Amino acid sequence: MNVCPECYYTGNTGVCPECGSEMIPYLDDAHDFEEFRRPRERRVISRHGGTIIRVVTVLVILMLLWFYTGGNIMEAFLPQSGRVFPEDTEFTVKKSIILTSEADGSDMTYDLYLPEDNDYQEVLDIEISPPGTMDPGNSLHIEWEYDNVPNGQSRRIELNYTIKTKAKKQKMDSSDSGTIGDIPQNYIDSYIAPSRPETGAPDNAINGQQWWNDDQNVWTIDPMNPEVQLKATELGQGKVNVYDLVKAVYDWTRDRWSYSTAGGNLKTCQEMLNSESGDCDDQSVVMISVLRAMGIPAWLELGVLYNKDANSWGGHGWANVVIPKGSSHIIGQIDVVNDEFLFRDPWRFTEYIDDGDGYDLHEYYTVFHVSGGDGNFEVKYHTVAYEEDGEIWLDKTTPFVGTEGLVIAVAVVALVYRRKQRIQQAD
C-alpha cells in the first residue's frame, strides 16, 4: 500500500491521482495502517497553478492599495526625495524703514506699495506708523515726506503686515498648452503691443521693446536687443506650444547664470548678457525679455521672501507669464533663482505686480528721494509671529512609483517565490 506525502491519498498507484505527486510506501504494520485516517480533504493545486494564483493575488492586493492610496503605495515603503514646503503659512512681519539725513536741511521722501489679496495671499491686517499720505489714485501707494531734516538725524517708518499665504502647484504640461495665437489679446496689448506712448520715454520707444529708463539711461527689459532676438529664435526652434517655449527659456536662464547679489543695483538686460551672474530680478529681466521677443507676455512680480532657516526676510522678484490652457489660460509663477517652475511657495508675499507701464515699474525701484541735501535709507524686517500647516512636495521622486514599478514589484514577488520553491524541491 502506498500513501501520497502531499494529500495523504492511499492506494496502490505510483502517482497520486489527486495531486500528481509521487506515492511512497506505507511502512508501518497492517494494524497501524488500518488506523490511518486521511485528514480533512482539501483541494490541492499543482505547483505551477499555485504560483500563478499567488502572483494574481498579490497583484490584486497591490492594485487595490494603488487605487485607495491614489498611486502612492510605494511611498509607504520607500524613501522620497525632493523639496517639501508648508501648504499654508500665517505670519506677522514688521517692516522698519530708517531714513537718515547726511546734510543739514535735507528733504526726504519715501514711498511704497502695500500688499493686497491675490490667489496666493490674504492680507489680514496692516498697521502703519506714522500713517503717511495715501496716493489719491491708488490706495495701496503710500508716501512719507520729511522736510528740512538736520544732518545725522533719522526718521523711522514701521509697518506690521499680517498675511496668510498658500503654496500652489500650477499643474499643466506640454499636452495642455495652446499656442501663441491662443494668448488673450488684453495681455498682448498690456505687455507687447506694437506701439504705445511710454511715460518718460523717447518718441521711438516701443511697448514691449524698450521699457523703462533706469539711472544709466539704458533700457532694462529689452526684447528687441539683437542678442535676445537671436536667443529667442534659437530656443524656439521646433517648438509650437507656449508651455514648451516658456520651459525652454526657463531652463536656459537657470543654466546660464549663477546667483549673486554683487553690485546691488538692478542690471539691465544687456548687462546680464555680458555677465555670468545676477540676482532674482536680474535673471527675471533676461527671461522676460526673451519671452516677449517670442511674442509671449511676461512681467515682473515683486515682494518679500522669507528664509526660514535664517529667520530673515528680504526683497525678491520673480516672473509671471501667460500660458494658454484649454479654452482659458494660467498666469504662470516662475522663480528661476529658486528653481520653482509653475509653483508658488508660501514663504513670500507680493507688494507690486508690473502693470505694463515701464514708468510705474521704474517708480517702484526708486522709493527714496532726497533734495536740498543728502541722505540714505535702510529697510529691516523682523518676524513677530509665524505658523505653518500641512506640506506640499516639489520635485518629489519615489523609486518605482509608476505603473512600471507596480509590474516590477509583482514580478519580483513571483521570482522570489519561485526561487524558494526550487530550493525546497532540491532539498
Order of alpha helices (4+ residues) and beta strands (2+ residues): beta-beta-beta-alpha-alpha-beta-beta-beta-beta-beta-beta-beta-beta-alpha-alpha-alpha-beta-alpha-beta-alpha-beta-beta-beta-beta-beta-beta-alpha-beta-beta-beta-alpha
